[in-house]
Amino acid sequence: MIYVYIAFILFLLELAYFQVARKLNIVDRPNARSSHQRVTLRGGGVIFYLGGLVYILFFGLNDPWFRVGLTLIAGISMVDDVQPVSSKVRLVFHFAAMLLLFAQWELFGSYPWWYIPIALVFCTGIINAYNFMDGINGITGGYSLAVLGLLTYVNGFVVPFMDADFLYVSLISVLVFNFFNFRTRARCFAGDVGSMSMAFIVLYVLGTLILKTGDLSWIVFLAVYGVDSVLTIVHRLMLKENIFNPHRKHAYQIMANELKIPHVMVSGLYAVLQVVLGAAFLYTGDHHWLYVAVVLLVLSTAYVLFKRRYFHLHVQAMANR
């Protein structure tokens, strides 16, 4: 019953945020690089951070360093949604949040010092890649639901590694957000505050599992996003583009924009594919690394073949704008 109360509270908080966003004009306006045609409220993903506060209210403060880091991430991202912030300033906040997360994981003193800068760059790259993937209705909410669902299953039936209540509250916050976003005409977008906060939450949960088991192969739970993100960055570098500028070159964006596949279908495809790949991983036993390699190879091949066939449509569309 307590989860029903939490869902109700989060639903009301989301509606309250809509009122604030309208009053402060926190909106996303269509442009040549966006995948939508209507002015839409931005920052609805703040509910992921608010879900964390509600969790503390009901279950206590069990992971303080993570919470402070999440507050830094959500805070600078919310400011960026209202008024653009320098990339250097954002990066300082991201690094600070990561160091706090490392403190929560008790990495300092437990590993050689040179692990820290490598982990800092790697983890910061993950949350920013997650943010880059937030470009159409439902994709952040749908994919996050898939990943958190897999992690919740692992926590309950494979290897306990985290407070289940935290996972349940996080899932509820995603469901509340999806009610307003996973639809043809979204009521709100996640905004940087949403995609970055959720990325930080997913990283915390997945990283905790990896550290608990000593097995990095759990990273396969981010395989679909990972392949699209990394290969799109490589593609843009080959085109000599600034990878930090907005664009529409992700595979999912070409599906939605050039191939005119409905946003919710594309988002659903990414989410379902990740669930299938993640669920199959649980049955690979001692062959888990072979499975990860095959998954990455197949996804990468599919990405390259898809781009070779349809990227010219994107080039034509950009030339006509």
Rosetta silent file (secondary structure, phi, psi, omega in degrees, C-alpha in Angstrom):
SEQUENCE: MIYVYIAFILFLLELAYFQVARKLNIVDRPNARSSHQRVTLRGGGVIFYLGGLVYILFFGLNDPWFRVGLTLIAGISMVDDVQPVSSKVRLVFHFAAMLLLFAQWELFGSYPWWYIPIALVFCTGIINAYNFMDGINGITGGYSLAVLGLLTYVNGFVVPFMDADFLYVSLISVLVFNFFNFRTRARCFAGDVGSMSMAFIVLYVLGTLILKTGDLSWIVFLAVYGVDSVLTIVHRLMLKENIFNPHRKHAYQIMANELKIPHVMVSGLYAVLQVVLGAAFLYTGDHHWLYVAVVLLVLSTAYVLFKRRYFHLHVQAMANR
SCORE:     score description
SCORE:     0.000 S_00000001
   1 L     0.000  -31.429 -177.767    0.000    0.000    0.000 S_00000001
   2 H   -62.309  -31.404 -179.870    2.901    2.325    0.725 S_00000001
   3 H   -71.977  -28.180  174.856    3.893    2.254   -2.935 S_00000001
   4 H   -65.494  -43.366  177.277    0.407    3.424   -3.919 S_00000001
   5 H   -60.903  -43.607 -178.893    0.861    6.436   -1.642 S_00000001
   6 H   -63.553  -43.234  178.427    4.258    7.116   -3.160 S_00000001
   7 H   -60.831  -41.680  179.793    2.868    6.897   -6.698 S_00000001
   8 H   -64.107  -44.023  179.266    0.085    9.313   -5.765 S_00000001
   9 H   -62.120  -45.119 -179.163    2.539   11.780   -4.225 S_00000001
  10 H   -66.203  -36.327  177.360    4.829   11.653   -7.253 S_00000001
  11 H   -61.748  -44.819  178.917    1.887   12.115   -9.604 S_00000001
  12 H   -66.025  -39.000  178.602    0.863   15.264   -7.721 S_00000001
  13 H   -64.062  -38.256  177.875    4.448   16.524   -7.680 S_00000001
  14 H   -64.543  -44.082  177.977    4.690   16.097  -11.450 S_00000001
  15 H   -63.104  -38.092  178.090    1.474   18.056  -11.956 S_00000001
  16 H   -64.404  -39.423  178.067    2.777   20.751   -9.612 S_00000001
  17 H   -63.077  -38.116  178.561    5.972   20.981  -11.649 S_00000001
  18 H   -56.504  -40.963  179.380    3.918   21.501  -14.806 S_00000001
  19 H   -64.306  -42.456  178.554    2.382   24.588  -13.219 S_00000001
  20 H   -64.500  -43.892 -178.434    5.808   25.925  -12.297 S_00000001
  21 H   -62.993  -39.564  177.871    7.188   25.187  -15.775 S_00000001
  22 H   -64.817  -42.842 -177.141    4.306   27.022  -17.440 S_00000001
  23 H   -66.786  -37.936 -178.205    4.732   30.028  -15.176 S_00000001
  24 H   -93.034    1.470  178.845    8.498   30.178  -15.734 S_00000001
  25 L    58.752   44.842  176.178    8.187   29.290  -19.431 S_00000001
  26 L   -88.031   88.630 -173.849   10.422   26.222  -19.156 S_00000001
  27 E  -131.822  161.465  176.110    9.592   24.823  -22.574 S_00000001
  28 E  -109.615  117.702 -179.100   11.238   23.059  -25.483 S_00000001
  29 L   -99.886  137.042 -179.212   10.690   24.814  -28.804 S_00000001
  30 L   -59.731  143.524  173.636   11.046   22.900  -32.092 S_00000001
  31 L  -147.623 -176.707 -174.774   14.123   23.622  -34.207 S_00000001
  32 L   -64.155  -21.200 -177.172   16.039   22.083  -37.092 S_00000001
  33 L  -100.390   -4.161 -177.187   17.824   19.646  -34.767 S_00000001
  34 L   -93.410  166.802 -178.011   14.822   18.483  -32.738 S_00000001
  35 L  -112.365   19.986  178.676   12.472   15.574  -33.425 S_00000001
  36 L  -131.241  163.077 -175.932    9.221   17.251  -32.378 S_00000001
  37 L  -118.213    0.096 -176.191    6.938   19.898  -33.889 S_00000001
  38 L  -123.960  146.900  173.592    5.128   21.330  -30.856 S_00000001
  39 L   -65.844  126.845 -173.890    6.168   23.534  -27.958 S_00000001
  40 E  -135.628  144.373  178.175    6.344   21.162  -24.983 S_00000001
  41 E   -59.740  137.031  179.983    7.114   21.549  -21.298 S_00000001
  42 L  -109.146  149.332  174.172   10.709   20.687  -20.504 S_00000001
  43 L    95.429    9.986  179.238   12.106   19.201  -17.300 S_00000001
  44 L   -61.339  -19.985  178.271    9.348   16.727  -16.436 S_00000001
  45 L   -71.593   -1.807  174.129   12.109   14.254  -15.625 S_00000001
  46 H   -59.245  -18.053  179.446   12.737   16.194  -12.423 S_00000001
  47 H   -61.836  -25.615  178.059   10.328   13.607  -11.004 S_00000001
  48 H   -66.375  -41.238  177.123   13.252   11.144  -10.924 S_00000001
  49 H   -70.067  -42.971  179.324   15.068   13.393   -8.468 S_00000001
  50 H   -62.812  -33.303  175.668   11.891   14.116   -6.524 S_00000001
  51 H   -59.851  -36.577  177.151   11.332   10.371   -6.309 S_00000001
  52 H   -64.891  -37.358  177.809   14.650   10.176   -4.495 S_00000001
  53 H   -68.040  -39.522  178.129   13.483   12.756   -1.968 S_00000001
  54 H   -65.248  -37.987  176.845   10.247   10.856   -1.412 S_00000001
  55 H   -58.289  -45.570  178.870   12.281    7.687   -0.887 S_00000001
  56 H   -60.929  -40.448 -179.430   14.258    9.429    1.862 S_00000001
  57 H   -59.698  -40.801 -175.860   11.006   10.616    3.442 S_00000001
  58 H   -89.949  -33.518 -170.061    9.621    7.076    3.672 S_00000001
  59 H  -121.314   -4.514  177.629   12.741    4.927    4.083 S_00000001
  60 L    94.493  168.817 -179.169   15.500    7.171    5.417 S_00000001
  61 L   -93.442   98.125 -174.945   18.838    8.429    4.108 S_00000001
  62 L  -100.981  -14.839 -175.973   20.807    5.264    3.407 S_00000001
  63 L  -140.134   70.024 -170.127   23.238    6.484    0.751 S_00000001
  64 H   -59.943  -42.590 -177.566   24.202   10.110    1.566 S_00000001
  65 H   -66.020  -39.793  175.943   27.111   10.603   -0.833 S_00000001
  66 H   -61.017  -42.389 -177.534   25.066    9.338   -3.756 S_00000001
  67 H   -64.801  -39.689  177.923   22.210   11.677   -2.805 S_00000001
  68 H   -66.097  -41.751  177.561   24.479   14.713   -2.679 S_00000001
  69 H   -61.849  -42.491  178.449   25.937   13.745   -6.056 S_00000001
  70 H   -62.942  -37.513  178.281   22.465   13.312   -7.508 S_00000001
  71 H   -64.116  -40.298  176.855   21.523   16.747   -6.179 S_00000001
  72 H   -62.668  -46.026 -179.632   24.525   18.285   -7.955 S_00000001
  73 H   -62.518  -49.240 -178.611   23.623   16.548  -11.213 S_00000001
  74 H   -65.124  -39.504 -177.489   19.938   17.457  -10.997 S_00000001
  75 H   -64.273  -52.241 -178.500   20.677   21.012   -9.901 S_00000001
  76 H   -67.385  -31.948  179.333   23.082   21.983  -12.685 S_00000001
  77 H   -71.522  -37.445  177.240   20.916   20.171  -15.251 S_00000001
  78 H   -65.120  -42.299  176.686   17.778   21.998  -14.108 S_00000001
  79 H   -60.642  -41.554 -179.244   19.597   25.317  -14.412 S_00000001
  80 H   -65.982  -30.366  176.561   20.755   24.270  -17.886 S_00000001
  81 H   -69.264  -29.894 -178.971   17.161   23.517  -18.877 S_00000001
  82 H   -87.861  -44.765 -178.367   16.164   27.064  -17.919 S_00000001
  83 L  -144.128  120.634 -176.735   19.266   28.929  -19.072 S_00000001
  84 L   -49.366  135.275 -179.311   22.170   27.337  -21.020 S_00000001
  85 L  -112.245  144.800  178.205   25.228   26.697  -18.862 S_00000001
  86 L   -54.942  138.956 -179.925   28.831   26.559  -20.055 S_00000001
  87 H   -61.174  -31.618  178.607   29.981   23.024  -20.857 S_00000001
  88 H   -67.120  -40.488  178.290   33.022   23.582  -18.626 S_00000001
  89 H   -65.410  -44.339  178.288   30.813   24.450  -15.658 S_00000001
  90 H   -58.142  -42.954 -177.213   28.622   21.402  -16.296 S_00000001
  91 H   -63.962  -37.816  177.120   31.690   19.187  -16.469 S_00000001
  92 H   -60.231  -44.618  178.969   32.940   20.453  -13.101 S_00000001
  93 H   -65.235  -40.357 -179.947   29.589   19.522  -11.540 S_00000001
  94 H   -63.203  -45.156  179.309   29.608   16.131  -13.282 S_00000001
  95 H   -63.482  -42.008  179.481   33.103   15.318  -12.017 S_00000001
  96 H   -62.053  -43.109  179.050   32.207   16.444   -8.495 S_00000001
  97 H   -63.335  -39.236  179.336   29.082   14.268   -8.531 S_00000001
  98 H   -65.332  -40.675  178.937   31.121   11.302   -9.756 S_00000001
  99 H   -63.690  -36.750  175.606   33.671   11.692   -6.985 S_00000001
 100 H   -66.192  -38.585  176.823   30.826   11.684   -4.463 S_00000001
 101 H   -63.868  -40.660  178.009   29.456    8.537   -6.107 S_00000001
 102 H   -62.797  -35.427  176.742   32.901    6.938   -5.827 S_00000001
 103 H   -65.212  -38.976  177.143   32.869    7.818   -2.131 S_00000001
 104 H   -63.734  -36.894  178.133   29.507    6.055   -1.815 S_00000001
 105 H   -78.891   -7.600 -178.238   31.029    3.026   -3.526 S_00000001
 106 L    60.406   43.440  179.603   34.061    3.271   -1.191 S_00000001
 107 L   -76.891  -33.788 -176.586   36.480    3.249   -4.116 S_00000001
 108 L   -66.285  123.400 -179.409   39.028    5.554   -2.483 S_00000001
 109 L    88.941  -15.534 -179.390   41.706    3.482   -0.794 S_00000001
 110 L   -94.588  -18.795 -178.072   40.233    0.228   -2.090 S_00000001
 111 L  -133.326  160.158  176.059   41.792    0.422   -5.567 S_00000001
 112 L   -56.140  147.948 -173.781   45.041    1.809   -7.036 S_00000001
 113 L   -57.519  -32.938 -174.959   44.909    5.599   -7.431 S_00000001
 114 L   -74.067   -9.652  172.608   45.052    5.423  -11.225 S_00000001
 115 H   -66.262  -34.237 -172.341   41.697    3.594  -11.293 S_00000001
 116 H   -63.325  -52.648  179.334   39.980    6.802  -10.196 S_00000001
 117 H   -62.152  -34.907  177.833   40.709    9.051  -13.221 S_00000001
 118 H   -65.439  -46.919  178.849   39.871    6.204  -15.603 S_00000001
 119 H   -64.285  -35.075 -179.731   36.594    5.515  -13.799 S_00000001
 120 H   -62.251  -47.342  179.683   35.883    9.259  -13.667 S_00000001
 121 H   -67.562  -44.052 -177.943   36.121    9.650  -17.436 S_00000001
 122 H   -62.466  -48.146 -176.862   34.281    6.384  -18.131 S_00000001
 123 H   -70.269  -37.900  176.363   31.367    7.074  -15.777 S_00000001
 124 H   -64.594  -37.197  176.512   31.018   10.710  -16.848 S_00000001
 125 H   -63.378  -38.690 -179.681   30.932    9.490  -20.437 S_00000001
 126 H   -62.854  -47.795 -176.303   28.131    7.042  -19.605 S_00000001
 127 H   -69.053  -32.728  178.072   25.808    9.638  -18.081 S_00000001
 128 H   -73.456  -35.538  175.460   26.415   12.087  -20.918 S_00000001
 129 H   -63.996  -40.541  177.236   25.817    9.382  -23.531 S_00000001
 130 H   -59.935  -40.047  178.606   22.556    8.530  -21.747 S_00000001
 131 H   -66.248  -41.282  179.902   21.635   12.201  -21.978 S_00000001
 132 H   -61.236  -28.144 -176.754   22.455   12.341  -25.700 S_00000001
 133 L   -78.803   -5.342 -178.543   20.001    9.499  -26.309 S_00000001
 134 L   -86.150   89.281 -175.198   17.059   11.531  -24.987 S_00000001
 135 L  -136.435   -9.359  178.631   15.596   12.781  -28.253 S_00000001
 136 L  -137.997  163.367 -178.998   12.124   11.356  -28.891 S_00000001
 137 L   -57.093  129.093  170.237    8.979   10.704  -26.877 S_00000001
 138 L    87.719  -11.426 -171.281    9.274    7.760  -24.543 S_00000001
 139 H   -73.556  -42.230  177.900   12.855    6.734  -25.133 S_00000001
 140 H   -66.690  -46.730 -179.865   14.328    7.824  -21.793 S_00000001
 141 H   -66.199  -44.334 -178.689   11.334    6.578  -19.814 S_00000001
 142 H   -66.207  -46.671 -178.261   10.924    3.356  -21.772 S_00000001
 143 H   -68.338  -39.744  179.100   14.590    2.402  -21.786 S_00000001
 144 H   -64.973  -36.764  176.368   15.071    3.330  -18.125 S_00000001
 145 H   -62.459  -40.736  179.093   12.061    1.210  -17.215 S_00000001
 146 H   -63.789  -49.097 -176.687   13.662   -1.706  -19.059 S_00000001
 147 H   -67.054  -47.405  179.219   17.059   -1.322  -17.398 S_00000001
 148 H   -65.496  -32.991  176.367   15.727   -0.696  -13.886 S_00000001
 149 H   -63.571  -44.212  177.171   13.296   -3.577  -14.340 S_00000001
 150 H   -61.618  -44.850 -178.777   16.165   -5.924  -15.187 S_00000001
 151 H   -66.372  -35.774  177.316   18.204   -4.682  -12.240 S_00000001
 152 H   -66.120  -39.896  177.119   15.242   -5.063   -9.891 S_00000001
 153 H   -62.786  -45.949  179.161   14.782   -8.664  -11.047 S_00000001
 154 H   -59.407  -43.400 -179.077   18.476   -9.395  -10.487 S_00000001
 155 H   -63.464  -34.097 -176.727   18.286   -7.855   -7.014 S_00000001
 156 H   -88.087  -29.721 -170.757   15.264   -9.955   -6.100 S_00000001
 157 H  -127.224   -9.707 -177.233   16.040  -13.305   -7.706 S_00000001
 158 L  -114.570  -62.372  178.776   19.709  -13.542   -8.679 S_00000001
 159 L  -148.415  113.818  178.586   21.974  -11.647   -6.286 S_00000001
 160 L   -65.290  128.344 -178.575   20.786   -9.144   -3.659 S_00000001
 161 L  -140.806   -5.117 -174.749   22.942   -6.037   -3.936 S_00000001
 162 L  -157.342  158.440  175.858   20.762   -3.035   -3.048 S_00000001
 163 L   -60.325  118.361 -177.105   17.788   -1.847   -1.019 S_00000001
 164 H   -62.326  -33.286 -178.892   14.758   -3.051   -2.983 S_00000001
 165 H   -60.883  -37.534  177.857   12.660   -0.081   -1.861 S_00000001
 166 H   -61.934  -42.411  179.275   14.996    2.301   -3.677 S_00000001
 167 H   -65.720  -42.011  179.975   14.552    0.333   -6.887 S_00000001
 168 H   -63.579  -43.660 -179.578   10.765    0.224   -6.498 S_00000001
 169 H   -66.211  -38.358  177.237   10.505    3.971   -5.880 S_00000001
 170 H   -62.611  -42.565  177.598   12.758    4.654   -8.874 S_00000001
 171 H   -63.127  -40.205  179.161   10.531    2.460  -11.045 S_00000001
 172 H   -62.819  -41.898  179.404    7.428    4.278   -9.796 S_00000001
 173 H   -62.883  -36.550  177.581    8.958    7.638  -10.701 S_00000001
 174 H   -68.031  -40.968  178.523    9.660    6.343  -14.214 S_00000001
 175 H   -62.786  -41.133  177.809    6.092    5.058  -14.566 S_00000001
 176 H   -62.277  -45.846  178.442    4.709    8.446  -13.497 S_00000001
 177 H   -61.804  -43.121 -178.779    6.933   10.194  -16.035 S_00000001
 178 H   -62.449  -30.003  177.682    5.969    7.721  -18.763 S_00000001
 179 H   -57.922  -33.682 -177.904    2.296    8.494  -18.174 S_00000001
 180 H   -98.623  -17.274 -173.469    2.989   11.996  -19.453 S_00000001
 181 H  -114.320  -32.780 -176.364    5.781   11.296  -21.927 S_00000001
 182 L   -83.689   71.938 -178.224    5.340    7.831  -23.441 S_00000001
 183 L  -158.041  164.423 -177.382    2.650    8.928  -25.860 S_00000001
 184 L   -60.428  -44.711  176.045    2.303   10.333  -29.368 S_00000001
 185 L  -112.356   94.931 -175.630    1.805   13.873  -28.047 S_00000001
 186 L   -66.615  140.972  175.148    3.934   14.117  -24.953 S_00000001
 187 L   -78.042  -25.905 -179.337    2.788   16.400  -22.151 S_00000001
 188 E  -155.689  160.521  171.100    6.403   16.981  -21.148 S_00000001
 189 L  -107.422  158.733 -179.058    9.983   16.113  -22.009 S_00000001
 190 L   -64.847  -38.675 -173.576   12.519   14.802  -19.510 S_00000001
 191 H    72.931  171.608  176.961   14.916   17.684  -20.058 S_00000001
 192 H   -61.710  -34.776 -179.735   18.543   17.471  -19.016 S_00000001
 193 H   -61.285  -33.473  179.916   17.416   17.295  -15.392 S_00000001
 194 H   -79.525  -51.697 -176.283   15.531   14.100  -16.194 S_00000001
 195 H   -67.037  -38.503  179.621   17.936   12.305  -18.504 S_00000001
 196 H   -71.822  -40.687  178.265   21.017   13.189  -16.437 S_00000001
 197 H   -63.186  -45.564  179.693   19.367   12.313  -13.116 S_00000001
 198 H   -65.587  -38.364  177.240   18.142    8.983  -14.441 S_00000001
 199 H   -59.950  -41.458 -179.705   21.539    8.268  -15.970 S_00000001
 200 H   -66.828  -39.493  178.061   23.151    8.900  -12.576 S_00000001
 201 H   -65.215  -47.966  179.683   20.625    6.639  -10.846 S_00000001
 202 H   -60.996  -43.007  179.062   21.103    3.831  -13.379 S_00000001
 203 H   -61.234  -42.355  179.320   24.884    4.182  -13.123 S_00000001
 204 H   -61.603  -47.296 -177.660   24.713    3.978   -9.324 S_00000001
 205 H   -67.466  -48.282 -178.724   22.566    0.853   -9.345 S_00000001
 206 H   -64.975  -41.810  178.818   24.470   -0.899  -12.129 S_00000001
 207 H   -63.389  -38.006  177.578   27.838    0.069  -10.661 S_00000001
 208 H   -62.708  -40.933  177.367   26.803   -1.258   -7.260 S_00000001
 209 H   -63.848  -44.144 -179.550   25.900   -4.591   -8.868 S_00000001
 210 H   -62.546  -44.040  179.654   29.216   -4.734  -10.732 S_00000001
 211 H   -67.851  -36.418  179.945   31.202   -3.979   -7.579 S_00000001
 212 H   -64.905  -41.171 -175.721   29.165   -6.477   -5.541 S_00000001
 213 H   -96.013  -16.535 -175.679   29.757   -9.320   -8.005 S_00000001
 214 L    68.486   25.424 -174.582   33.131   -8.247   -9.384 S_00000001
 215 L  -126.091  108.431 -178.002   31.707   -8.829  -12.852 S_00000001
 216 H   -73.932  -13.476 -175.532   31.838   -6.027  -15.429 S_00000001
 217 H   -66.661  -12.932  175.035   29.765   -8.015  -17.936 S_00000001
 218 H   -61.892  -13.052  179.089   26.568   -6.657  -16.336 S_00000001
 219 H   -61.232  -14.334  177.298   27.272   -3.622  -18.517 S_00000001
 220 H   -60.574  -18.934  177.331   25.334   -5.549  -21.182 S_00000001
 221 H   -67.184   -9.044  175.826   22.231   -4.056  -19.528 S_00000001
 222 H  -117.320   19.060 -172.289   23.182   -0.839  -21.366 S_00000001
 223 H   -61.233  -44.303 -175.234   24.126   -2.505  -24.656 S_00000001
 224 H   -65.232  -51.086  175.852   21.417   -1.004  -26.887 S_00000001
 225 H   -60.339  -43.117 -174.867   21.994    2.570  -25.742 S_00000001
 226 H   -60.593  -46.163 -178.788   25.731    1.997  -25.661 S_00000001
 227 H   -65.624  -46.767  179.351   26.079    0.864  -29.258 S_00000001
 228 H   -61.678  -42.463 -178.438   23.888    3.656  -30.652 S_00000001
 229 H   -65.915  -54.006 -174.101   25.693    6.272  -28.531 S_00000001
 230 H   -65.777  -46.109 -177.895   29.278    5.188  -29.145 S_00000001
 231 H   -69.740  -30.030  175.508   28.943    4.453  -32.850 S_00000001
 232 H   -68.950  -38.360  175.757   27.089    7.712  -33.462 S_00000001
 233 H   -62.479  -44.471  177.861   29.920    9.585  -31.748 S_00000001
 234 H   -60.222  -44.334  179.485   32.424    7.728  -33.942 S_00000001
 235 H   -60.079  -44.824 -178.893   30.351    8.553  -37.028 S_00000001
 236 H   -67.561  -35.257  175.447   30.218   12.246  -36.126 S_00000001
 237 H   -64.998  -38.191  176.796   33.969   12.316  -35.503 S_00000001
 238 H   -63.654  -31.793  178.123   34.455   10.803  -38.959 S_00000001
 239 L   -84.923    2.008  179.909   32.303   13.641  -40.319 S_00000001
 240 L    60.276   40.262  177.912   34.509   16.103  -38.384 S_00000001
 241 L   -97.817  157.605  171.883   31.553   17.414  -36.370 S_00000001
 242 L   -77.754  112.710 -172.927   31.553   18.841  -32.859 S_00000001
 243 L   -69.807   -9.449  179.886   30.086   15.924  -30.916 S_00000001
 244 L   -93.069   -6.974  177.220   28.705   18.264  -28.258 S_00000001
 245 L   -82.924  148.364  178.203   26.455   20.139  -30.683 S_00000001
 246 L   -59.362  150.001 -178.374   22.804   19.007  -31.109 S_00000001
 247 L  -159.095  178.853  177.494   22.153   16.656  -34.021 S_00000001
 248 L  -135.283   44.629 -173.195   19.767   14.040  -35.431 S_00000001
 249 L  -104.777   -3.964  175.415   22.163   11.269  -36.430 S_00000001
 250 L   -62.999  152.342  178.615   21.359    8.567  -33.886 S_00000001
 251 H   -57.790  -42.655 -178.721   19.781    5.455  -35.381 S_00000001
 252 H   -64.844  -31.744  179.028   16.612    6.020  -33.343 S_00000001
 253 H   -70.513  -38.615  177.457   16.370    9.599  -34.650 S_00000001
 254 H   -66.656  -38.053  175.729   16.586    8.470  -38.259 S_00000001
 255 H   -59.439  -46.272 -175.159   13.865    5.901  -37.563 S_00000001
 256 H   -76.958  -39.082 -173.378   11.595    8.567  -36.085 S_00000001
 257 H   -90.602  -53.184 -176.016   12.404   11.498  -38.373 S_00000001
 258 L   -84.214  -38.369 -179.910   13.349   10.155  -41.789 S_00000001
 259 L   -89.382   -6.745  175.525   11.510    6.810  -41.740 S_00000001
 260 L    60.046   29.571  174.108    8.501    8.360  -39.934 S_00000001
 261 L   -76.458  131.521 -178.683    8.168    5.473  -37.493 S_00000001
 262 L   -52.158  139.944 -178.262    6.054    6.669  -34.520 S_00000001
 263 H   -51.401  -46.735 -175.071    8.164    7.759  -31.559 S_00000001
 264 H   -66.529  -28.103  177.074    6.540    5.335  -29.136 S_00000001
 265 H   -71.346  -42.212  178.035    7.225    2.410  -31.480 S_00000001
 266 H   -64.475  -46.260  179.049   10.914    3.304  -31.751 S_00000001
 267 H   -61.804  -41.962  177.911   11.165    3.814  -27.991 S_00000001
 268 H   -62.637  -39.252  178.252    9.324    0.558  -27.398 S_00000001
 269 H   -60.238  -47.641 -179.638   11.705   -1.251  -29.757 S_00000001
 270 H   -62.145  -43.039 -178.291   14.763   -0.044  -27.839 S_00000001
 271 H   -66.599  -48.177 -178.304   13.216   -0.949  -24.484 S_00000001
 272 H   -64.687  -41.983  179.242   11.989   -4.405  -25.526 S_00000001
 273 H   -60.563  -41.143  179.071   15.262   -5.229  -27.266 S_00000001
 274 H   -67.172  -39.067  177.577   17.194   -4.339  -24.111 S_00000001
 275 H   -62.187  -45.334 -178.968   14.884   -6.449  -21.943 S_00000001
 276 H   -62.562  -47.778 -179.197   15.286   -9.451  -24.263 S_00000001
 277 H   -65.223  -39.621  179.468   19.072   -9.125  -24.418 S_00000001
 278 H   -68.609  -41.217  179.643   19.324   -8.565  -20.665 S_00000001
 279 H   -65.622  -41.577  179.318   17.037  -11.466  -19.797 S_00000001
 280 H   -63.552  -34.415  179.438   18.946  -13.831  -22.096 S_00000001
 281 H   -58.007  -33.399 -177.412   22.191  -12.768  -20.422 S_00000001
 282 L   -66.316  -14.438 -177.745   20.948  -14.218  -17.133 S_00000001
 283 L  -109.327   12.387 -175.908   21.018  -17.708  -18.671 S_00000001
 284 L   -86.593  -14.388  176.746   24.510  -17.593  -20.200 S_00000001
 285 H    58.156 -130.456 -177.744   26.314  -19.003  -17.155 S_00000001
 286 H   -72.661   -7.209 -177.402   30.078  -19.244  -17.632 S_00000001
 287 H   -99.910   22.946 -172.760   29.763  -17.999  -21.204 S_00000001
 288 H   -63.251  -37.145 -179.825   28.593  -14.518  -20.238 S_00000001
 289 H   -70.204  -35.630  174.847   31.550  -12.676  -21.775 S_00000001
 290 H   -62.088  -41.639  178.720   31.139  -14.557  -25.044 S_00000001
 291 H   -61.931  -45.086  179.645   27.476  -13.544  -24.995 S_00000001
 292 H   -59.920  -43.884 -179.779   28.367   -9.895  -24.388 S_00000001
 293 H   -61.933  -43.140  179.564   30.833   -9.954  -27.284 S_00000001
 294 H   -64.850  -43.309  179.422   28.249  -11.499  -29.623 S_00000001
 295 H   -59.798  -47.876 -179.043   25.584   -8.987  -28.564 S_00000001
 296 H   -64.526  -37.753  178.917   27.885   -6.026  -29.156 S_00000001
 297 H   -66.162  -45.724 -178.921   28.996   -7.438  -32.506 S_00000001
 298 H   -65.542  -45.779  179.654   25.431   -8.066  -33.706 S_00000001
 299 H   -63.622  -40.808 -179.846   24.151   -4.677  -32.531 S_00000001
 300 H   -65.833  -41.554  178.140   27.130   -2.881  -34.068 S_00000001
 301 H   -63.653  -43.778  178.544   26.685   -4.686  -37.379 S_00000001
 302 H   -61.504  -40.373  179.126   22.974   -3.871  -37.404 S_00000001
 303 H   -62.154  -49.140 -177.779   23.764   -0.218  -36.670 S_00000001
 304 H   -62.451  -45.143  179.562   26.301    0.053  -39.494 S_00000001
 305 H   -63.623  -40.066  178.531   24.025   -1.668  -42.019 S_00000001
 306 H   -62.990  -45.704 -179.678   21.098    0.535  -40.979 S_00000001
 307 H   -65.239  -40.092  179.870   23.162    3.700  -41.350 S_00000001
 308 H   -62.089  -32.764 -177.355   24.552    2.606  -44.729 S_00000001
 309 H   -85.050  -35.060 -169.813   21.035    2.119  -46.027 S_00000001
 310 H  -117.534   -6.738 -175.653   19.211    5.104  -44.559 S_00000001
 311 H   -63.536  -29.382 -179.922   21.696    7.829  -43.623 S_00000001
 312 H   -60.803  -27.706  177.543   21.339    9.479  -47.041 S_00000001
 313 H   -65.880  -37.065  177.742   17.741   10.306  -46.087 S_00000001
 314 H   -66.490  -43.146  179.778   19.046   12.322  -43.148 S_00000001
 315 H   -60.305  -43.649  178.907   21.510   14.164  -45.381 S_00000001
 316 H   -64.151  -42.816 -178.946   18.719   15.033  -47.810 S_00000001
 317 H   -63.207  -41.388  179.343   16.408   16.181  -45.020 S_00000001
 318 H   -68.104  -34.686  179.901   19.073   18.471  -43.540 S_00000001
 319 H   -68.550  -28.179 -177.859   19.859   19.920  -46.969 S_00000001
 320 L   -86.788   -4.684 -177.887   16.194   20.819  -47.480 S_00000001
 321 L   -85.952    0.000    0.000   15.860   22.683  -44.167 S_00000001
